[in-house]
Amino acid sequence: MKLSLLRPVATVLIASGLFSSCITHSHASDFNGVNGLRGEPIEYQTTDNWSLNFLGIFAMVGESGKEKAIDAFTKEASSRGGTRMRVTQTSSSIYWWIFPPISFFIHPVVHTVEGDVEGTVASDE
């Protein structure tokens, strides 16, 4: 009985360690000819910054925070040739409910930054 519980717990902890501490980006650029507020073509960018935390505040794997997520957002916009950007939304989620009772103590955290980017390769097409 103890072995059957240990296997899923170990799997979740290993998977959390592998997939945490990463930054993902997604881009939307097809606005059907509608431009941004300044009349320029835009791209909508979403950046997620994941980490694995202990008790919600102590980072175990990765560094997740609003400052780090905004930094990753601006680096991605700059690397794609962005000339202007506007952050429209930020959010933070703690996934404490994923695998109780272990996830009450060790849980994934994600900070998300979303916004408009002008001047990228995709917005110029």
FENBELBEL-V455243 format. One record per helix or strand of 3 or more residues. SS is the DSSP state (helix for helix, strand for strand). FROM is the first residue (numbers start at 1). LEN is the number of residues. If there is no record, write none. Layout:
SS/FROM/LEN
SS/FROM/LEN
This chain:
helix/2/18
strand/23/6
strand/42/13
strand/58/4
helix/66/14
strand/84/12
helix/102/3
strand/106/13
helix/121/4
